[in-house]
Amino acid sequence: MELAVGAVLEGKVTGITKFGAFVSLPEGKSGMVHISEVANSYVNDIKDFLSDGQQVKVKVIRIDREGRINLSIKKVLPNQPAPVQRERRAPRPPKETVPRDPTSMTFEDKLKVFMQDSESRMADIKHNTDRKSGSRRRK
């Protein structure tokens, strides 16, 4: 049987390292499952998921020019959840404490709205520049 990308095979874990596990395949070949391809969740220690001598079902995901075989266990697992994407929050609209209709506003109301907008904008600018410079300690 010729190994091909996309083939699903049975194998036996022959060695475990920090970065992955080596799996013995049919016909005396062997491949490696990278730690990122072991499970759908974050894997801190591969020994929590695999052990020497364990039978595993793997999928061939790549064969490079030197003949090294990259395998995946998580691509064989059923019901893979979609990757969780962090949602970006939209900027908050300023709090409306006074009416914004300029014709009905007194001078004090206009000044209060101006000060609220100014403080909000300055806080956003300071937050963005602190993030770019890396620290608020540099003053």
GULUMDREN-754262 format. One line per field, with one value per residue: residue number from 1; residue in one letter; chain; x, y, z of N, C-alpha, C in turn. Coordinates in pm, whole numbers. Layout:
N
nr = NUM;...
rest = a;...
kette = A;...
nxx = X;...
nyy = Y;...
nzz = Z;...
caxx = X;...
cayy = Y;...
cazz = Z;...
cxx = X;...
cyy = Y;...
czz = Z;...
***
This chain:
139
nr = 1;2;3;4;5;6;7;8;9;10;11;12;13;14;15;16;17;18;19;20;21;22;23;24;25;26;27;28;29;30;31;32;33;34;35;36;37;38;39;40;41;42;43;44;45;46;47;48;49;50;51;52;53;54;55;56;57;58;59;60;61;62;63;64;65;66;67;68;69;70;71;72;73;74;75;76;77;78;79;80;81;82;83;84;85;86;87;88;89;90;91;92;93;94;95;96;97;98;99;100;101;102;103;104;105;106;107;108;109;110;111;112;113;114;115;116;117;118;119;120;121;122;123;124;125;126;127;128;129;130;131;132;133;134;135;136;137;138;139
rest = m;e;l;a;v;g;a;v;l;e;g;k;v;t;g;i;t;k;f;g;a;f;v;s;l;p;e;g;k;s;g;m;v;h;i;s;e;v;a;n;s;y;v;n;d;i;k;d;f;l;s;d;g;q;q;v;k;v;k;v;i;r;i;d;r;e;g;r;i;n;l;s;i;k;k;v;l;p;n;q;p;a;p;v;q;r;e;r;r;a;p;r;p;p;k;e;t;v;p;r;d;p;t;s;m;t;f;e;d;k;l;k;v;f;m;q;d;s;e;s;r;m;a;d;i;k;h;n;t;d;r;k;s;g;s;r;r;r;k
kette = A;A;A;A;A;A;A;A;A;A;A;A;A;A;A;A;A;A;A;A;A;A;A;A;A;A;A;A;A;A;A;A;A;A;A;A;A;A;A;A;A;A;A;A;A;A;A;A;A;A;A;A;A;A;A;A;A;A;A;A;A;A;A;A;A;A;A;A;A;A;A;A;A;A;A;A;A;A;A;A;A;A;A;A;A;A;A;A;A;A;A;A;A;A;A;A;A;A;A;A;A;A;A;A;A;A;A;A;A;A;A;A;A;A;A;A;A;A;A;A;A;A;A;A;A;A;A;A;A;A;A;A;A;A;A;A;A;A;A
nxx = 84;66;166;-23;-104;-369;-455;-596;-477;-392;-181;105;217;550;739;776;811;887;780;616;489;616;505;458;399;211;396;651;715;747;607;557;360;287;278;76;-109;-233;-470;-797;-808;-601;-274;-70;105;208;200;-29;-220;-125;48;338;331;61;-225;-318;-527;-442;-399;-248;-87;114;389;723;1005;1227;1109;992;717;435;189;-155;-363;-583;-727;-858;-1037;-1383;-1638;-1510;-1467;-1528;-1259;-1209;-1275;-1159;-1367;-1370;-1412;-1639;-1585;-1701;-1995;-2010;-2134;-2455;-2547;-2657;-2888;-2822;-2895;-2804;-2945;-3118;-2957;-2786;-2506;-2351;-2431;-2336;-2062;-2021;-2073;-1868;-1641;-1675;-1653;-1393;-1237;-1287;-1180;-911;-842;-863;-661;-435;-441;-395;-142;14;5;145;399;474;486;377;553;750;809
nyy = -119;211;507;804;1151;1240;986;761;588;308;310;270;418;494;651;938;1285;1625;1784;1627;1307;991;765;433;298;98;-136;-95;175;504;788;1130;1286;1607;1811;1999;1874;1676;1693;1852;2050;2268;2145;2092;1909;1635;1379;1359;1289;1084;764;549;274;284;231;418;614;772;1048;1108;1403;1534;1470;1510;1610;1462;1234;1227;1179;1353;1349;1349;1339;1471;1542;1317;1279;1280;1532;1800;2096;2431;2666;2887;3220;3528;3791;4121;4411;4671;5025;5200;5397;5744;5839;5965;6237;6480;6656;6651;6836;7123;7366;7375;7365;7486;7704;7583;7315;7258;7291;7085;6855;6887;6859;6593;6449;6525;6422;6150;6101;6170;5974;5744;5798;5806;5543;5397;5494;5415;5140;5108;5204;5027;5049;5221;5332;5490;5806
nzz = 0;-93;67;95;87;293;349;586;859;1077;1358;1579;1873;1911;2027;2240;2250;2358;2162;2002;1881;1778;1536;1446;1133;888;681;780;795;942;1108;1220;1469;1525;1822;1804;1650;1792;1950;1959;2145;2351;2398;2654;2776;2608;2701;2845;2666;2499;2505;2522;2299;2251;2044;1766;1551;1258;1030;720;661;529;317;291;80;165;246;494;707;795;1041;1161;1441;1534;1307;1240;1436;1532;1478;1482;1648;1538;1498;1769;1750;1855;1939;1826;2009;1952;1952;2237;2238;2324;2648;2677;2841;2836;2623;2271;2086;1941;1932;2148;2368;2656;2729;2928;2903;2646;2692;2877;2716;2528;2695;2784;2542;2470;2683;2650;2394;2439;2625;2464;2275;2441;2537;2297;2216;2434;2405;2165;2228;2416;2693;2985;3147;3042;3065
caxx = 0;144;117;-58;-162;-512;-483;-617;-410;-373;-40;139;308;678;822;713;903;817;716;529;500;649;408;497;293;226;510;776;739;707;581;550;244;330;194;-41;-200;-274;-608;-863;-785;-460;-200;47;193;160;180;-167;-304;-68;148;413;262;-82;-272;-386;-569;-378;-419;-126;-115;222;511;816;1100;1315;1030;937;570;368;60;-246;-465;-704;-804;-935;-1137;-1513;-1696;-1411;-1530;-1465;-1167;-1270;-1216;-1188;-1441;-1320;-1519;-1654;-1568;-1825;-2039;-2004;-2257;-2536;-2603;-2732;-2935;-2721;-2951;-2735;-3033;-3185;-2858;-2726;-2361;-2298;-2454;-2241;-1930;-2017;-2060;-1734;-1545;-1689;-1593;-1250;-1178;-1298;-1083;-777;-819;-839;-529;-335;-443;-333;2;78;17;248;531;505;478;341;662;838;753
cayy = 0;336;614;925;1256;1221;848;737;462;269;304;248;520;432;744;1065;1395;1747;1848;1538;1163;913;658;329;277;-28;-152;-56;319;575;930;1206;1369;1726;1834;2078;1787;1566;1708;1977;2147;2300;2035;2140;1793;1533;1254;1358;1239;964;688;453;149;307;224;542;632;896;1089;1162;1540;1584;1389;1604;1557;1363;1117;1236;1173;1428;1287;1422;1261;1552;1548;1193;1284;1327;1658;1901;2228;2538;2742;2999;3348;3634;3901;4254;4497;4801;5132;5239;5533;5826;5843;6085;6287;6601;6650;6695;6932;7248;7484;7376;7347;7605;7705;7484;7183;7244;7275;6952;6760;6903;6802;6447;6401;6548;6325;6018;6096;6171;5842;5652;5829;5762;5396;5349;5525;5330;5007;5110;5225;4910;5066;5356;5376;5587;5942
cazz = 0;-104;153;22;170;310;390;729;892;1217;1393;1718;1924;1944;2103;2273;2280;2397;2047;1929;1902;1660;1519;1353;1035;812;589;844;790;1063;1089;1342;1499;1600;1940;1764;1575;1877;1998;1921;2251;2374;2457;2725;2789;2515;2775;2894;2558;2436;2581;2440;2269;2227;1905;1729;1413;1213;891;659;617;444;297;230;-20;226;280;629;703;901;1070;1249;1510;1551;1183;1232;1542;1484;1528;1515;1664;1461;1582;1839;1711;1951;1879;1858;2059;1886;2050;2304;2208;2445;2726;2653;2966;2802;2485;2174;1992;1975;1945;2278;2473;2715;2717;3023;2844;2535;2751;2936;2606;2474;2790;2782;2416;2475;2775;2588;2285;2497;2685;2352;2219;2538;2537;2174;2214;2535;2348;2062;2286;2495;2837;3033;3234;2973;3068
cxx = 88;82;90;-117;-313;-550;-498;-567;-415;-224;-21;242;436;768;750;822;821;733;624;551;533;557;460;377;311;346;640;807;699;689;573;422;295;232;68;-145;-251;-422;-664;-844;-635;-391;-73;151;135;132;41;-260;-256;29;218;333;114;-114;-350;-424;-515;-412;-288;-159;-5;333;609;915;1193;1240;975;785;514;227;-24;-344;-594;-787;-884;-1049;-1270;-1550;-1592;-1482;-1455;-1370;-1237;-1198;-1256;-1259;-1377;-1436;-1520;-1635;-1703;-1865;-2034;-2139;-2327;-2596;-2683;-2779;-2832;-2776;-2893;-2827;-3098;-3087;-2809;-2575;-2299;-2315;-2355;-2100;-1916;-2000;-1920;-1631;-1554;-1625;-1442;-1181;-1179;-1193;-940;-744;-790;-700;-420;-326;-370;-184;77;100;130;387;570;489;437;453;749;772;863
cyy = 125;442;737;1025;1236;1081;839;597;435;262;286;353;451;523;875;1166;1515;1803;1756;1393;1094;792;562;298;142;-21;-99;92;382;723;999;1287;1486;1749;1914;1996;1670;1575;1842;2086;2172;2183;2092;2028;1680;1401;1247;1295;1106;894;591;325;164;297;351;539;768;923;1148;1302;1597;1480;1481;1533;1450;1236;1117;1249;1249;1375;1378;1324;1341;1561;1420;1195;1336;1461;1758;2034;2331;2614;2863;3126;3451;3747;4033;4339;4628;4909;5172;5378;5615;5828;5976;6129;6413;6590;6708;6792;7069;7368;7491;7367;7482;7596;7598;7343;7157;7219;7135;6845;6766;6837;6648;6389;6413;6445;6185;6001;6091;6034;5739;5673;5779;5611;5341;5379;5444;5191;5003;5125;5110;4927;5206;5413;5482;5723;6042
czz = 0;-14;68;119;173;354;541;760;1042;1242;1541;1760;1969;2026;2125;2308;2325;2283;1968;1964;1771;1657;1413;1264;966;718;648;839;921;1030;1224;1350;1582;1714;1905;1690;1659;1915;1952;2025;2266;2446;2521;2737;2707;2587;2839;2792;2500;2530;2485;2422;2239;2077;1877;1582;1370;1067;840;608;528;434;226;136;36;268;421;619;823;915;1160;1312;1515;1423;1159;1334;1486;1547;1574;1533;1582;1552;1644;1799;1814;1879;1920;1903;1982;1992;2109;2261;2336;2515;2701;2786;2944;2658;2390;2070;2025;1994;2081;2394;2525;2696;2806;2968;2730;2588;2811;2829;2547;2565;2791;2657;2419;2565;2716;2477;2338;2560;2575;2293;2313;2542;2414;2170;2319;2479;2245;2122;2378;2644;2870;3120;3171;2972;3084
***
